[in-house]
Structure formats: structure tokens, C-alpha cells
């Protein structure tokens, strides 16, 4: 084996050896674009998988941004995986339309749609991890983007080496090492022509700014990587510290702790990271003598009182709040007859249309009355062991905004247990189809085409 190949494999081995969990018997799905990075990752993991006793598969997401070229990339990935005898899952979405609908940049929309696809692949196929091919250069580029945006301190930690079900094994491998590895492997790959367009921020950093850095220090990417690693250590320490400080009087804490707590609370509640000027505004309010409420942005309010800070959803004057209704067996028309819920105390599995959904709940674990209402500020549901924000889940599942106020929130005496099209609480998840309650939800007034376009894709 050549030196480049052995070096590439050794860095992957070091990564998996350092993970704080066992990979034995797990399945890793490589997020395969067809580009040099992801192709090298697929080859590398196929080579070392036996050392850690994990299985390898792949997935490809067609963003439909580059028309015929994107379709050709998909065909390349299918051919490569067939050649390597690796199972491939494919998906696609109209990312330009998604960006326009949700007022996102094309880069942000592509990333959001891509990661939603990864999540669906994991859920539907019992796959343990997705592995992305971010390399050391990508890590450096992300650091630069975060700094240019005025990111809080955590932004200097750049890309996390692993985050839940996402693994990033190549953060210590440079782009030059990737290209050398593929050259010595005689392995072809595809090139995304948009990588050469400097209208995207990341491409401008990569193609214009970084070559200038290279003139000053040819090893600047490695230097950035060392800095990022030290910042990750600091972040890990502060993450542990702030866990014990969330319910304390924040006025007694150091400013570095306070700002990190503001960021964590807002990110956990809404998936949003306040900028520095917002953090300064919150901190000034913390030390005022009166209760302060102000808008963080168009959808988030901040409440500051007696040394505590809370982030809540802005209540729109136009939003409708429906009363909680106890569900009866049989048909229940709710929310001014906009929605029907059929409850049956037996397993009644039926084929349903795109405007309805059906599930089973474990009746043995339901506490008190089974009730329904629409969403409330602060609603959360426990799914896969994680207490998730209902609002964030609706966004992630791409529930159209105009339907979120009439999406039924099914509750019992202990909280939210089921939301159609969104998820089922771990507590009432029916695993054996025994002692279950059948819940069918039918939307009576929703435009079918709009819903299918937003949700089914």
C-alpha cells in the first residue's frame, strides 16, 4: 500500500478509535455526492470497516439545482456503489423552490433539505450513523465564515467531529490528501461546476481568500485546525459548566457563562443563535431593576426577570387558540370542523390519503384523559430520548406555516404524546400492536396540492 493510502486510512482509524462509543455491529451511511471528498470517504470506510466491525452503505441527495448535471452525478453514484457492492439510497428535492418558499439562501436551503433527507434515511432503514465528508479545508472555511458573521465563541469550534447520528471522520484530512489518495487509487469522481462560482460565500473564501493566506503561510490550514481543536476543548468544558448554571441567578455568574447560557437556551428552544448585539441587549436587561420583555426577532420574545432569561414564541394577534377537548371514541370534529380525529380502541389499519394520517398509541401508557388542542408556546415532546421543541419539529418536518395552528396536539395528563405528521412520544409508542388506540387524523379544509408539495417531498 502506498504512503498516501496508508496515511489516509490511518487517519480514519484514529478517528473511529477516538469515538466515545463502540462501532461494533453498527451501520454507517456515507453521504455520497460523487465529489472527491465523499468518494474518498466511501472507499476509505469500505477498507477499514472490518477493523471496527461496522457495515457501510451510502445515500445520495439530488438538490435539483444543476438540472442535467445533477442527474448525471446521481447516475455516477449509482454506478460506483454498484461496482463496490454497496447499497445506495437516493432522494431528491426542489431546493430552489424550498429556498424561495422559506426565504432562505440557496446554501442554507440545500443544507437543510440535505440533512432532513439524512434523518429520514436513518429513521426508515434502521441505520445508526450518517458520515459526511467534511475535510480539514472545509473546517477552516467554516471557521472563517463564522468569524465573518460575528459568531459567538462556539463558532470558533467550527464543525463538530460528531453530533448525534452524524459522523465527520475526515476533519484531520486535507483536500490535497484526498486528491492524492484518489489519484493513487485510480478512482474517478465528479466535479460540481458551482464550486468555481464565487457568488457563494464559501467558494469566495476557498477560491479567493485562502490562496492569499497560503502566500503568507503554506500550512495555514493545519494551523487553523490546531486552533479549532483547542476551541473544541474549551467548548466541551463550558458546555459541562453551563449545565449546572441554567437555573441559577444569572446575575451572579461571569459574563462568559451568561452569554453561553443565552445562546444555549435560545438554540434549544428555537434552533436560533442570537448575534453579539442581541446578547448585549439581553445582558443589559438582566441587570435592570424591572421585568423586561422585548423582541429578539419577528418570532421570538425575550423575558428577563429576577436574574432569569426565557425565550418564548411571539404571540401573533392573528393566531387562533383553540380550547383543549377531551377525545371520545369514534369521530371527533375539532378546530371549528377544520380537522377530524377518529379514535378506535382496536387496531384498525386502513389505507389513507395524503391529507390524513394514521397511527397507533400504546393505551397502557396513556395517563388520564386523551385530549386534543392546537399548539402552545413551549410545547415539547420526547422522541428518541430527546425532549424536542414542537415548533422546531414542525419546521424540520416542513409543515406549512398556515397549517401549524390547526395541526392537532394530542395530549394526556402528563403532556404531549402525539402530533400527526410530526412524531409520537417514546412513552406511548406502540411496539407490538397490542393494547393500542388507533388514531386517524383527517384534514377537511386543506388544499391537497399545497400540502403534498410541502410535506410529501
C-alpha positions in Angstrom: 0.0 0.0 0.0 1.3 3.5 -0.9 2.2 6.0 1.7 -0.7 8.3 0.8 -3.2 5.4 1.0 -1.9 4.2 4.4 -1.8 7.8 5.7 -5.4 8.3 4.7 -6.6 5.0 6.2 -4.6 5.6 9.4 -6.3 9.0 10.0 -9.7 7.3 9.6 -8.7 4.6 12.0 -7.6 7.3 14.5 -10.9 9.0 14.2 -13.0 5.8 14.9 -10.7 4.7 17.7 -11.2 8.0 19.5 -15.1 7.9 19.4 -16.6 7.6 22.8 -18.9 4.8 21.7 -18.5 1.3 20.2 -19.0 0.9 16.4 -19.3 -2.9 16.6 -22.4 -4.1 14.7 -23.4 -0.5 13.7 -24.2 0.7 10.2 -22.6 3.8 8.7 -24.2 5.5 5.7 -21.8 7.6 3.7 -23.4 10.8 2.3 -22.2 10.5 -1.2 -22.3 13.5 -3.6 -20.0 11.9 -6.2 -17.3 14.5 -5.5 -13.7 13.8 -4.5 -14.3 14.1 -0.7 -17.3 11.8 -0.4 -15.9 9.2 -2.9 -12.7 9.0 -0.9 -14.6 8.6 2.3 -16.7 5.8 0.8 -13.5 4.0 -0.4 -11.8 4.6 2.9 -14.6 3.3 5.1 -15.0 0.2 3.0 -11.4 -0.5 3.6 -11.4 0.0 7.4 -15.0 -1.2 8.2 -13.7 -4.7 9.1 -11.3 -3.3 11.7 -14.3 -1.9 13.6 -16.9 -4.4 12.6 -19.4 -1.9 11.2 -21.3 -2.1 7.9 -21.2 0.6 5.2 -23.9 1.8 2.9 -24.4 5.2 1.1 -27.0 7.8 0.3 -27.2 10.4 -2.4 -29.3 13.6 -2.4 -30.2 15.4 -5.7 -30.8 19.1 -4.9 -32.2 19.7 -8.4 -30.1 22.9 -8.6 -27.9 21.9 -11.6 -30.5 20.2 -13.8 -28.9 17.5 -16.1 -25.5 17.7 -14.3 -27.2 16.8 -11.0 -28.9 13.8 -12.7 -25.5 12.7 -14.1 -24.0 12.9 -10.6 -26.8 10.6 -9.3 -26.1 8.1 -12.1 -22.4 8.2 -11.2 -23.1 7.4 -7.6 -25.4 4.5 -8.6 -22.7 3.1 -10.9 -19.9 3.5 -8.2 -22.0 1.8 -5.5 -22.9 -1.0 -7.8 -19.3 -1.5 -8.7 -18.3 -1.6 -5.0 -21.4 -3.8 -4.0 -22.6 -1.0 -1.6 -26.3 -0.4 -1.0 -27.3 3.2 -2.1 -30.3 5.2 -1.0 -31.3 8.1 -3.3 -33.5 11.1 -2.7 -34.2 14.5 -4.3 -36.0 17.7 -3.6 -36.6 21.1 -5.4 -34.1 23.1 -3.3 -34.5 26.4 -5.2 -38.3 26.2 -4.6 -37.7 25.4 -0.9 -35.3 28.3 -0.6 -37.9 30.7 -2.2 -40.8 29.4 -0.1 -39.0 29.7 3.3 -36.9 32.8 2.3 -33.5 31.1 2.7 -30.3 31.4 0.8 -29.7 28.6 -1.7 -26.8 27.4 0.5 -28.9 27.2 3.7 -31.8 25.6 1.9 -29.6 23.0 0.4 -28.0 22.1 3.7 -31.4 22.0 5.5 -33.0 19.7 2.8 -30.0 17.5 2.7 -29.9 16.9 6.5 -33.7 16.3 6.6 -33.0 13.6 3.9 -30.2 12.1 6.0 -32.6 11.9 9.0 -35.3 10.2 7.0 -32.7 7.6 5.7 -31.7 6.8 9.3 -35.2 6.5 10.6 -36.7 4.4 7.8 -33.8 2.0 7.4 -32.5 1.4 11.0 -29.2 2.9 10.1 -27.1 4.1 13.1 -25.0 6.9 11.6 -24.6 9.1 8.6 -21.0 10.1 7.7 -20.3 13.3 5.9 -17.1 14.1 4.0 -16.1 17.5 5.5 -12.3 17.7 5.5 -9.8 19.9 7.2 -10.1 22.6 4.5 -13.9 22.7 5.0 -13.3 23.1 8.7 -11.1 26.1 8.1 -13.6 27.6 5.7 -16.4 27.2 8.2 -14.3 28.9 10.9 -13.7 31.8 8.6 -17.4 32.1 7.7 -18.3 32.0 11.4 -15.8 34.8 12.2 -17.1 37.0 9.3 -20.6 36.6 10.6 -19.7 37.7 14.1 -20.3 34.3 15.6 -20.3 33.8 19.4 -17.4 31.9 20.9 -18.8 28.5 20.0 -18.4 29.4 16.3 -14.7 29.1 16.6 -15.1 25.4 17.3 -16.2 25.2 13.7 -17.6 21.7 12.6 -18.3 19.2 15.3 -16.4 15.9 14.7 -19.6 14.1 15.6 -23.0 15.3 16.5 -25.7 12.8 17.4 -26.1 10.5 14.5 -23.7 12.5 12.2 -20.1 11.4 12.0 -17.4 13.5 10.3 -14.3 11.3 10.0 -12.2 13.5 7.7 -11.7 16.7 9.6 -8.0 15.9 10.0 -7.5 15.1 6.3 -6.7 17.9 3.9 -8.1 18.3 0.4 -4.6 17.6 -1.0 -4.5 14.3 0.8 -7.9 13.4 -0.6 -6.9 14.1 -4.2 -3.6 12.2 -3.8 -5.5 9.2 -2.3 -7.9 9.1 -5.2 -5.1 9.5 -7.7 -3.2 6.6 -6.3 -6.5 4.6 -6.2 -7.2 5.4 -9.9 -10.6 6.4 -8.7 -12.7 8.8 -10.8 -15.1 11.3 -9.3 -17.4 14.1 -10.4 -16.8 17.9 -10.1 -19.6 20.3 -9.2 -19.2 23.2 -11.5 -20.8 25.6 -8.9 -17.7 25.1 -6.8 -16.0 27.6 -9.1 -18.7 30.3 -8.8 -17.5 32.9 -6.3 -21.0 34.2 -5.7 -21.3 31.7 -2.9 -19.6 32.9 0.3 -17.8 29.6 0.9 -16.5 29.4 -2.6 -15.2 33.0 -2.4 -13.3 32.2 0.8 -11.9 29.0 -0.8 -11.0 30.4 -4.2 -10.0 34.0 -3.4 -9.1 34.5 0.2 -7.4 31.2 1.1 -4.8 31.4 -1.7 -3.7 34.7 -0.2 -3.4 33.1 3.2 -1.3 30.4 1.5 1.2 33.0 0.4 1.7 34.0 4.0 1.8 30.5 5.5 1.6 27.5 3.2 0.5 25.4 6.2 -2.3 27.8 7.3 -5.0 25.1 7.0 -3.1 22.9 9.5 -2.6 25.9 11.8 -6.4 26.7 11.6 -7.1 23.0 12.5 -4.9 23.2 15.6 -6.7 26.4 16.7 -10.1 24.8 16.1 -9.1 21.8 18.2 -8.2 24.0 21.2 -11.5 25.8 20.8 -13.4 22.5 20.8 -11.8 21.6 24.1 -12.9 24.9 25.6 -16.4 24.5 24.3 -16.6 21.0 25.8 -15.6 22.4 29.2 -18.1 25.3 29.1 -20.9 23.0 27.9 -20.4 21.0 31.1 -20.2 24.1 33.3 -23.4 25.7 32.0 -25.5 22.6 32.5 -25.4 23.3 36.3 -26.0 27.0 35.9 -29.2 27.1 33.8 -31.5 27.6 36.9 -29.1 29.9 38.8 -29.5 33.6 39.3 -27.5 34.6 36.2 -26.6 38.0 37.7 -24.1 36.1 39.9 -22.3 34.4 37.0 -19.4 35.5 34.9 -20.3 37.2 31.7 -18.7 34.4 29.7 -21.1 31.9 31.3 -24.1 34.2 30.9 -23.6 34.7 27.2 -23.2 31.0 26.6 -26.4 30.3 28.6 -28.3 32.8 26.5 -27.1 31.1 23.3 -27.9 27.6 24.6 -31.4 28.5 25.8 -32.4 30.2 22.6 -30.9 27.5 20.4 -32.6 24.7 22.4 -36.0 26.4 22.2 -36.0 27.7 18.7 -32.8 26.4 16.9 -31.7 30.1 16.6 -28.4 31.6 17.7 -28.5 35.3 18.8 -25.8 37.6 17.5 -23.5 39.6 19.7 -25.7 42.7 19.7 -28.7 40.6 20.8 -26.6 39.0 23.6 -25.5 42.5 24.8 -29.2 43.7 24.8 -30.2 40.7 26.9 -27.3 41.2 29.3 -28.2 44.9 29.8 -31.8 43.9 30.6 -30.6 41.3 33.1 -29.2 43.9 35.4 -32.1 46.3 35.1 -34.4 46.5 38.2 -37.6 45.7 36.4 -39.1 42.9 34.3 -38.2 43.4 30.6 -39.9 41.9 27.6 -38.6 42.6 24.1 -38.5 41.1 20.6 -35.3 39.2 19.7 -36.6 38.9 16.1 -40.0 38.6 14.4 -40.8 35.3 16.0 -39.0 35.2 19.4 -39.6 37.3 22.5 -37.2 37.5 25.4 -38.4 37.8 29.0 -35.9 38.9 31.6 -36.8 39.0 35.2 -35.1 38.4 38.7 -31.9 37.1 37.3 -33.5 34.7 34.8 -33.9 34.8 31.0 -36.6 33.0 29.0 -37.2 32.8 25.2 -40.8 32.4 24.0 -42.6 32.5 20.8 -44.1 35.9 19.8 -47.8 35.6 20.0 -49.4 36.9 16.8 -52.6 38.8 17.1 -54.0 36.8 14.2 -53.2 33.4 15.7 -56.1 31.3 16.9 -56.0 29.5 20.2 -58.4 26.5 20.4 -59.6 25.1 23.7 -58.5 21.7 24.9 -61.0 19.0 24.0 -61.3 15.5 25.6 -61.3 13.0 22.8 -64.1 10.4 22.7 -64.1 7.0 21.0 -65.3 7.4 17.4 -65.3 10.6 15.3 -64.2 14.0 16.8 -64.6 17.2 14.8 -62.3 19.8 16.2 -60.9 23.3 15.5 -64.2 24.6 14.0 -64.6 21.4 12.0 -61.3 22.0 10.2 -59.9 18.7 11.4 -61.5 15.3 12.2 -59.9 12.7 14.6 -61.2 9.2 14.6 -60.3 7.3 17.8 -60.7 3.5 17.9 -59.9 1.2 20.8 -58.6 -1.5 18.5 -56.1 -2.0 15.7 -57.9 -0.5 12.6 -55.2 -0.2 10.0 -56.6 1.4 6.9 -55.2 2.9 3.7 -55.4 6.6 3.9 -55.0 9.6 1.5 -52.3 12.3 1.6 -54.4 14.6 3.7 -54.8 12.1 6.6 -52.5 10.1 8.7 -52.9 7.0 10.9 -51.0 5.7 13.9 -51.3 3.5 17.0 -50.6 4.6 20.5 -50.0 2.3 23.5 -53.1 2.7 25.6 -51.4 1.2 28.7 -49.1 4.2 28.9 -51.7 7.0 28.5 -52.3 8.9 31.7 -55.8 10.3 32.4 -57.9 11.6 29.5 -56.8 11.6 25.9 -57.1 15.3 24.8 -56.5 17.5 21.8 -55.7 21.1 21.3 -53.6 23.2 19.0 -50.0 24.2 19.8 -49.0 26.3 22.7 -45.8 28.3 23.4 -43.1 26.0 24.9 -44.7 22.7 23.7 -42.2 19.8 23.7 -42.3 16.1 23.0 -39.9 13.3 23.9 -38.8 11.5 20.7 -35.9 9.0 20.5 -34.8 10.0 24.0 -34.6 13.7 23.2 -37.0 16.3 24.5 -37.7 18.3 21.3 -39.4 21.6 20.7 -42.7 21.1 18.8 -42.1 24.3 16.9 -38.7 23.2 15.7 -40.1 19.8 14.8 -42.8 21.4 12.6 -40.2 23.4 10.9 -37.9 20.4 10.4 -40.8 18.3 9.0 -41.7 21.2 6.7 -45.3 21.6 7.9 -46.5 24.7 6.1 -46.9 27.8 8.4 -50.6 28.2 7.6 -51.4 24.7 8.9 -49.4 24.7 12.1 -52.2 26.3 14.1 -54.7 23.5 13.2 -52.3 20.6 13.5 -53.7 18.6 16.4 -51.6 18.3 19.5 -52.7 15.0 21.2 -52.0 15.1 25.0 -52.7 13.2 28.2 -52.3 14.3 31.8 -48.5 14.3 31.6 -48.1 16.2 28.3 -47.8 16.0 24.6 -47.8 12.4 23.3 -48.6 12.6 19.5 -48.6 15.1 16.7 -49.8 13.9 13.3 -47.2 14.2 10.5 -44.6 15.1 13.2 -44.0 12.3 15.7 -45.0 10.0 18.6 -43.7 10.3 22.1 -41.5 7.5 23.3 -43.9 6.9 26.2 -46.8 5.8 24.1 -45.0 4.4 21.1 -46.8 1.1 20.2 -44.2 -1.6 19.5 -46.2 -4.8 19.3 -49.7 -3.7 18.1 -51.3 -5.0 21.3 -53.4 -2.8 23.6 -53.2 0.1 21.2 -55.5 3.0 20.4 -56.0 3.8 16.7 -55.8 7.5 15.8 -56.7 8.7 12.4 -56.4 12.4 11.6 -58.2 13.9 8.5 -57.8 17.5 7.3 -61.0 18.8 5.9 -60.1 22.2 4.6 -56.5 21.9 3.4 -55.5 22.3 -0.2 -54.2 18.9 -1.2 -51.7 20.0 -3.8 -50.1 22.6 -1.4 -49.8 20.1 1.4 -48.3 17.3 -0.7 -45.8 19.7 -2.2 -44.7 20.9 1.2 -44.8 17.6 3.1 -44.6 14.5 0.9 -41.4 15.5 -0.9 
